[in-house]
Amino acid sequence: MAGDDKEDFRVRPERSRSRGQRADARSRSFINQVHAAIREAGGDPNRIGGFAGKGSGRFNARGRGAKAVASFPKDDGGWQRDSAGRFRSRRVVVKARVVKLNPRRGARGPKMRRTVSQAAGAHLRYLERDGVTHDGEKGRAYSHLENEADGRAFIERGREDRHQFRFIVAPEDAAELDDLRGFTRDLMRQMEKDLGTRLDWIAVDHHNTGHPHTHIIVRGVTDDAKILNIAGDYIAHGVRHRACELVTLELGHQSEIEVARKLASEVDAERLTRLDKMLLAEQREQGFVVSSLDLNPRLQTGRGFSRFFVHRLTP
C-alpha cells in the first residue's frame, strides 16, 4: 500500500514446535484411529502385538498353568519371529471355550442337569458326525490310550462336573504332519505337565475343511477329583504356545520361501493378518510406516486394517 493507506501491524508468532513434536502428535492421532477401528471390529487393541497386554489381570493369572505361562516369551504371544520381524516358528490357531455344566451344587434341579447333559451329548454327536474324515466317513473319538474311545461313557463320567473345556486346535501346516492324532496326544501330555495333573479328555480329528483340525474336550476335574481351574492366560496363550513348539519341532522352522508364500496368500485376506501386525509394530517403534506402495501389495489393496496405513501414506 502507498502513502496514508499504510497500516501498521505487529507480527506475533505462535510458539514454535519441533518437527518431532508434530510427528508425535500425528502418530498419536493415527494410533487412536487404528485402535478405534479394532474396537469397532470387536477386537482388543491392548492385545495386538503383545503377549497378554494390559488385559491380563489377577483373574487371568490364577489357576493351573500360570507358572508355565510366566516362563514364555512376552513379546510375541508364542508366535516367535526372527530379527526381521518375520514369523519363523510354525503357527497354530487355538480356539478355547469353557462350558459351564453345574456352576453351583443345588443351583440347578435334575431337569436342568439333564438338559445340560443332553447338550454335551449333542456336541459329541456333532463332532462324530458323518463326512469329517479323509474318506468322508464318521468321526471317531480317541483318547490318550484308546484309538476308539467311548464318547458316551466320557459324557456320563462328566455329568456332575462343574464345567468342561473345549478346544479347537488347527495347525497351519496340519496337512504336512505325519500323524495329527499323535500330535494331539503329545500336546495333551505337555498340558498335563504344565497343569500338574492328569487330564480326562477325548478328541476328534476333522478333515472336512481346507485346514485339518482337532476338537478336544477336557473334563473340568483333576486326577484327584477336584475342580480343575486353568489360568485364563494359559487358556488364551499357553495351549497355542505349546502347540507351536510341537509343530515346529516336527516340521522345523519355516523357510524363506514358505514365509514369502504364506505372506503373499494373506494380501487379500479380510482380517487382521501378520502383515498388519508387522505394520503396526513398525508404526509403534518408529512413529510412522516407511514403505512404498509399489513394493507392498498389502498397501496397494488396502485390505484388512492396512487400509488405515494407506490413508497415511497416499497423498
N, C-alpha and C positions, 0 to 999 in steps of 0.2 A: 504494500500500500504506500501511497505517497502523501507527503505533507501532513495536514491536520488530521487526516483519517487514520493515521497510525495509532495503534493501541498498544499500551504497554502490557506485558504479561510476564509471569514468573513460572519457570519450569520447576515442578515439584515431583521428581521421580519417586516411584514406589521403591520399597525395599527390594533389592535385587536378590534373586535366588540362584543358587548354583545349578549347573546342568544336572548334577547328581540328585539334587533335591527334586527337580522337576521329574526326573526319571523315576525316582522312588514313588512320587505321587501317582504317576501314570501306572506304575507297577501295582500299587495297592488297589487302584481302581479296577485294573484288569483282573486281579485275583478275586476281588469281590464279585465281578461278573461271572467268572468261572464257577465260584462256589455257589452263587445263586442258581446257575443252570444245573449244577449237580443236585442241589436240594430239590429243584423242581422236578428232576427226573427220579426222585425218590432215593438218592444216594446220600452218603455222609461225607462231606468234603474233608472232615478231620481224619478220615481213614485212608484218603487217597495218597499213595506213595509211601505209606508208613506201615509199621508192623501192627501196632494196636492203636496208635494215635491217642488223641485226647479222650476218646470214648472208652478207654479201658479203665475201669474203676475197681473198687474193692469187691464188688459182686462178681465181676469177671475173673478176678484173681483168686477167688475162693473155690475150693473143691479140689478133687484129684486132678493131677496133671499140671497144676500151676507151677511147680518147681521145674518141670521139664520145659514148659514154655519160656520160663525166665532164662534158660540157657540158650535159647535160639537167637540167631542174629535179629536185631531190632530194626534194621534199616531196609529190609526187603520183604518182610512178611513171609519169609520162607521161599520166595521166588528169587533165587540168587542171580546176580548179574555179574558180568565181567567189568574190567576197568573202563570200557567204552559205554557202559550202561545197557548192554545187550544181555538178554536172559540166556544163560548157558545151561542151567540145570533143567531137567525135564519138568514140564508143568503138569499139574493135576488139579482139576476142578472138584471141589467137595461141597456138596450141599448137605446141611445138617438140620435136623428138626427134633425137638424134644416134645413128645406126645404125652400129655397127662392122662393117666388111666384112672387112678384113685387118689386124688390130691390129699384128702384127709379121711381117716377112718371114721365111718359113721356119717360122713357128709353126703354120701350117695346110697340110695337104697339098692336092694337086689336088682330091681328092674333097670336102674341106670347102669349098674355094673355089667349087667347082661348086654346092654346096648353098646357099651364101650368094648366089651369082648367081641361082639359081633363086628364092630367096625375094624378091630385089629385083624380079625379073620378075613374080612373083605379085602383089606390091604394086602394080606398074604396071597389071596387068590388072584388079585390083580398082578402081583409080581410073578406068579407062576402060571399066568395065562398062556394061551397058545400064541405062537408066532414070535417068540422073543429069542430063540436060539439061532445058531448059524443056519440050521436046516428048517427054520420056521416051525419048530415043534414047541411043546410046552416047557416052560422054565422049570428048573429043578433046584430046590433049596439045598444048600450044603452047609457044613459047619467046620470046626477046626479039625475034626476027625472023620466025619461022615461025608461021603460024596453025594448021598441022597438022604438028607436029614428029614425028619418027620416035622413038618411045619406046624401041623395041628397040635402036636404034643408041645412044641415050643410055645405056642399061643396059650395053651392050657397052663403051662408052668408059670406064665407071667400074668395070669388072670388077676391076681391080687397085688401086683406090683403098682407102686405109685406112679411110675412113668416108664417110658421106653425111649430109646434113642434110635433115630432113623438117619442113615447116611446114604448119599449117592456119591460114589467115587468114580470119577471119569478121567483117567489119564489121557493127555492129549495124544500120546503115541501108543494108545492101548492096542491098536492093531498090530504093532510090532512086538508086543510082549509074547513070549512063548507060551505062558500059562497065566491067564488072568486070574484063575482060581488060586493058584499058588501065590500070586502077588497079594491077593486079598488076605490069605492066611498069614503071610509074613507081616502085613500091615496090622492085623489084629493082634499078633504076638507082640509087636512093638508097642501097640497101645496098652496091652496088659502090663508091660514093663513100666510104661510111663504112669499108668494109673495105679500101679501097685496092687492089682487084684486080677484074678481070672475072670473072664467075661463069658457070659452065656449069650451066644449070637448065632444067627443064620444069615446066609447071603444068597442072592440070586443074580447071575450074570445075564445081562441083556445085550443082544447083538442086533436089535431091530432098528437101530438108528445108524447114522453115519459115524458115530463115535461109540464104540463098545464101552459099557459102564457097568457098575455093580451096585445093587441095592443091598444094604446091610441093616439088619435090625438087631439091636442090642438091648437086652433086658436091663432095667434100672436097678439091679441089685449086685452086690459084691459077692465074692465067693463064700463069705460067712453070713449071707442072707441079710446084710444090712443095706440101707438105701444107698445107691450109687449116685453121688453128686460129682459131676465133672465140671471143672472150671470153665467159665464161658470163653476165656481166651484159648483154652485148649480145643474146645469145640470149633471155634472160629478159625484158628490158625494152626494148632498143633497137629491135627489129623492131616491137613494138607501138607504141612512141612514134612512129616514122616513119609507120606505117600510120594512126595517129590524125591526124597532121598532114595527110596527103594527103586523107583523107575530109573533114576539117574545111575544108580549102582548097576542095574541090569543092562541098560542101553548105552551108558556113557553120556558125557556131556554133548550138547548139540554142536554140530559142526558149523562152520561159517556158512556153508551152503544151506543147511537146514534153517538157520536163523533168518537168512535172506528170504528163503521161500515162504516161511511162516509169516514174516512181517509183510511180504507182498500180498499174501492172502487176506490180511486184515485191513487193507486200504479201503475197501468198500463196506466194511462192517459197520452197522448202525448201532454201535455200543462203544463204551469206553474200553479201548484196546491198549496194548503195550505201547504203540506209537503215541497215543495220547498221554500215557503216563511218562514216557520219555520227554515229551514236550513240556509237560507240567514240571518235571524235575529240572529241566534246563531253565525254564522260566523262573522257578523258585530260587535257583542258585545264582542266576545272572541278572534277574530282573526283567529280562526280555528274551525272546527266542531269535537266535541267529540262524536263519535258514533261507533257502532260495526256493521259490515256488516252482522253478523249473526242475529242481533236483529232488523235491519232496512231493511225491504224488499224493500223499495224505493231505497236504495243504492245498493241492490243486482241487481235489474233490470236495474238501470241506466236510468230510464225513465225521460222524461222532462229535466229540467235544472239540476236535481240532478246528472246527469252523470258527470258533472264537479266536483262535490264533490267526486265522486267515483275515479276520476283520482288523487285526492289529497290524498285519504285515502288508496288506494290499493298500494302495493309495485310494 
